[in-house]
Amino acid sequence: MNLNIFVALTGIAVLLQAGVLLAMYVAMRKSSDRMELLVAEVKAKLLPTVEQAQAMLTDIRPRLQVIAANLEETSNVVRGQVERSEAAVDDLVDRARLQVIRADELLTRTMDRVEQTSEMVHKTVISPVRQLAGLLQGITVGLEFLFGGRVRRDGNRNERQAVPQDEMFI
């Protein structure tokens, strides 16, 4: 009898297990059907969009390549222009610097020559004239002293003229 109960319980367990497996199979089948419907719906909606994107990319690709080539060429042209402009500006700055140096040297030489000329005029003209004027002043004073102060420049006699000391040494 134990054996019959054991066999009966084992049979019930196997039937119960078969029921669970059948329920799992049905649930999996429903999920699989739902997944297939979802995949079909995604394919129906997504594939045209992907195909449109691919077509658009295929259509745009040559244009993008042309744009990239144009940008590269423009960049090269601008770089060349900047390099030439930089060289021209550097040359202009160098020339301007050289002209400033030349102008400074010319001005320095001119100022030196003006100073030399001023010194030469002072030595050759002004100094001798002052010496001659001092000598004549001294002779005039000496003559006035010898003649006793009777003769004045304006012709009046007997009036002695005072000679300022500053006029004697000019």
C-alpha positions as CSV (number, residue, x, y, z in Angstrom):
1,M,0.0,0.0,0.0
2,N,2.8,2.4,0.6
3,L,4.0,1.7,-2.8
4,N,0.6,2.6,-4.3
5,I,0.5,5.9,-2.4
6,F,4.0,6.6,-3.5
7,V,3.2,5.9,-7.1
8,A,0.0,7.9,-6.9
9,L,1.8,10.9,-5.4
10,T,4.6,10.6,-8.0
11,G,1.9,10.5,-10.7
12,I,0.2,13.6,-9.3
13,A,3.6,15.4,-9.1
14,V,4.4,14.5,-12.7
15,L,0.9,15.7,-13.8
16,L,1.3,18.9,-11.8
17,Q,4.8,19.4,-13.3
18,A,3.4,18.7,-16.8
19,G,0.6,21.4,-16.1
20,V,3.2,23.9,-15.0
21,L,5.3,23.2,-18.1
22,L,2.2,23.5,-20.3
23,A,1.3,26.9,-18.6
24,M,4.9,28.0,-19.1
25,Y,4.8,27.0,-22.8
26,V,1.5,28.9,-23.3
27,A,2.9,32.0,-21.6
28,M,6.1,31.8,-23.6
29,R,4.1,31.4,-26.8
30,K,2.0,34.4,-26.0
31,S,5.1,36.5,-25.2
32,S,6.8,35.3,-28.3
33,D,3.8,36.2,-30.4
34,R,3.7,39.7,-28.8
35,M,7.4,40.1,-29.4
36,E,7.0,39.1,-33.0
37,L,4.2,41.7,-33.4
38,L,6.4,44.3,-31.7
39,V,9.4,43.5,-33.9
40,A,7.1,43.6,-37.0
41,E,5.8,47.0,-35.8
42,V,9.2,48.3,-35.1
43,K,10.5,47.1,-38.5
44,A,7.5,48.7,-40.2
45,K,8.1,52.0,-38.5
46,L,11.8,52.1,-38.1
47,L,13.0,50.6,-41.4
48,P,11.5,53.3,-43.6
49,T,13.1,55.9,-41.3
50,V,16.5,54.2,-41.4
51,E,16.2,53.8,-45.2
52,Q,15.3,57.5,-45.5
53,A,18.3,58.4,-43.3
54,Q,20.6,56.2,-45.4
55,A,19.2,57.8,-48.5
56,M,19.7,61.3,-47.1
57,L,23.2,60.4,-46.0
58,T,24.0,59.0,-49.4
59,D,22.5,62.2,-51.0
60,I,24.3,64.5,-48.6
61,R,27.7,62.8,-48.6
62,P,29.0,64.3,-51.9
63,R,27.8,67.7,-50.7
64,L,29.6,67.3,-47.4
65,Q,32.7,66.2,-49.2
66,V,32.5,69.3,-51.5
67,I,32.0,71.5,-48.4
68,A,35.0,69.9,-46.6
69,A,37.2,70.3,-49.7
70,N,36.1,74.0,-50.1
71,L,36.8,74.7,-46.4
72,E,40.3,73.1,-46.8
73,E,41.0,75.1,-49.9
74,T,39.8,78.3,-48.2
75,S,41.8,77.6,-45.2
76,N,45.0,77.1,-47.3
77,V,44.3,80.4,-49.2
78,V,43.7,82.3,-46.0
79,R,46.9,80.9,-44.5
80,G,48.9,81.9,-47.6
81,Q,47.4,85.4,-47.5
82,V,48.2,85.7,-43.8
83,E,51.7,84.6,-44.3
84,R,52.2,87.1,-47.2
85,S,50.6,89.9,-45.1
86,E,52.8,89.0,-42.2
87,A,55.9,89.1,-44.4
88,A,54.8,92.5,-45.9
89,V,54.2,93.9,-42.4
90,D,57.5,92.6,-41.1
91,D,59.3,94.2,-44.2
92,L,57.4,97.4,-43.6
93,V,58.4,97.5,-39.9
94,D,62.0,96.8,-40.8
95,R,62.1,99.6,-43.3
96,A,60.4,102.0,-41.0
97,R,62.9,101.1,-38.2
98,L,65.8,101.7,-40.7
99,Q,64.3,105.0,-41.7
100,V,63.9,106.1,-38.1
101,I,67.6,105.1,-37.5
102,R,68.7,107.1,-40.6
103,A,66.6,110.1,-39.5
104,D,68.1,110.0,-36.0
105,E,71.6,109.8,-37.4
106,L,70.9,112.7,-39.8
107,L,69.4,114.8,-37.0
108,T,72.4,114.0,-34.7
109,R,74.9,114.9,-37.5
110,T,73.0,118.1,-38.2
111,M,72.9,119.1,-34.5
112,D,76.6,118.3,-34.2
113,R,77.4,120.5,-37.2
114,V,75.2,123.4,-35.9
115,E,77.1,123.2,-32.6
116,Q,80.4,123.1,-34.4
117,T,79.4,126.0,-36.6
118,S,78.2,128.0,-33.6
119,E,81.5,127.3,-31.8
120,M,83.5,128.3,-34.9
121,V,81.5,131.5,-35.4
122,H,82.0,132.3,-31.7
123,K,85.8,131.7,-32.0
124,T,86.3,133.4,-35.4
125,V,83.9,136.3,-35.3
126,I,82.4,137.1,-31.9
127,S,85.5,136.6,-29.7
128,P,87.7,138.8,-32.0
129,V,85.0,141.5,-32.2
130,R,84.7,141.5,-28.4
131,Q,88.5,141.7,-28.1
132,L,88.7,144.5,-30.6
133,A,85.8,146.3,-28.9
134,G,87.6,145.9,-25.5
135,L,90.9,147.2,-27.1
136,L,89.2,150.2,-28.6
137,Q,87.4,150.9,-25.3
138,G,90.7,150.7,-23.5
139,I,92.4,153.0,-26.0
140,T,89.5,155.5,-25.7
141,V,89.7,155.5,-22.0
142,G,93.4,155.9,-22.1
143,L,93.2,158.8,-24.5
144,E,90.5,160.4,-22.3
145,F,92.7,160.0,-19.3
146,L,95.7,161.5,-21.1
147,F,93.8,164.5,-22.4
148,G,92.4,165.1,-19.0
149,G,88.8,164.3,-19.8
150,R,88.3,167.5,-21.8
151,V,87.1,165.9,-25.0
152,R,83.8,164.1,-24.9
153,R,82.1,162.4,-27.7
154,D,79.3,164.9,-27.8
155,G,81.8,167.8,-28.1
156,N,81.4,169.3,-24.7
157,R,84.7,170.2,-23.0
158,N,85.6,170.4,-19.4
159,E,83.1,167.8,-18.3
160,R,84.5,164.5,-17.3
161,Q,82.4,161.5,-18.3
162,A,82.2,158.5,-15.9
163,V,82.9,155.2,-17.6
164,P,81.0,152.4,-16.1
165,Q,83.2,149.4,-15.3
166,D,80.9,147.0,-17.0
167,E,81.4,148.6,-20.4
168,M,85.2,148.1,-20.2
169,F,84.9,144.3,-20.4
170,I,82.4,143.2,-22.9
